[in-house]
């Protein structure tokens, strides 16, 4: 990397407490056909000025976001309130809210783009791959106190990447076909030039140098064009975890948010205690991402730099036990314990395949089932 001029320094706002924020993307589907509906602009207009509802790349998508929250329960209450308002408008227009990593049978070529300069530039550059981004996810922000902690936390959190992806995997279908993957979304999204796994920097100046090089060479114009699966959010003073497929219901979302909160705070506290955080070689991290995307909760993942392996659900049992004291301090013990319910009862990709099998492959029934899971 080139040397970084003083005017290329990136200020990290820093969070005095490990606060929490959640972004939850929803598709709009027609109540009759279960096809996607490009009516997000109308829904947002009906809502009026609401900072908790955003437009996204495609006109079939609305994103619901929280304010700054102290814990998982507060974040869920925040989402539930906004979701109720959005749902009433959506249903009054003959649509339903739908959330999964992908829609089981929709065609990407029929979707309309949101009219905004940054989206137009994205598609101009990425062309066919950019137009294929018919995907939805959940992003979780956790406050971190200072910049020097951010990159070590991100690099170490990659060890739990397969756990988070396997638990949330909800995109087995693409344009009416079973892809054989638990999370086809994870494979699709990484095709964008600045998306995918983050580089494993260990210091903030390394990250500043990377951003400087990206801007100097015209790869990005703005910091938010770095679309890593885990990335810093300097303006907010957070680490943003973007691994998750779309989540269909509050019950699972609550568990996944609590797990993310606990993981980041645990690493933050271990840094404060002077610990060198564990990392794995990038080739192990990359393989783990693929295994989780392909096999979901049946993935045998690589655990460490010594190439030891274990079934992801077995490792989750141990991880949840280790995080119990952290969860207690963050007031999310019950929510963290509910993570085990996901892999004991079946993740979304497994439920979707089961519904398809029980209905002779009718993927409209899969959409119906996912819509029905969204209970307030």
Secondary structure, 3 states (H helix, E strand, C coil): CCCCCHHHCCCCCCCCCCCEEEEEEEEEEECCCCCECCCHHHHHHHHCCCCCEEECCECCEEEEECCCECCHHHHHHHHHHHHHHHHHHHHHCCEEEECCCCCCCCCHHHCCECCCHHHHHHHHHHHHHHHCCCCCEEEEEEECCCHHHHHHHHHHHHHHHHHHHHHHCCECEECCEECCCCEHHHHHHCCCCCEECCCCCCCHHHHHHHHHHHHHCCCCCCHHHCEECEEEECCCCEEEEEEEECCCCHHHHHHHHHHHHHHHHHHHHHHHCCCCCCCCCHHHHHHHHHHHHHHHHHCEEECCCCCCEEEHHHHHHHHHHHHHHHHHHCCCHHHHHCHHHHHHHCCHHHHHHHHHHHCCCCHHHHHHHHHHCCCC
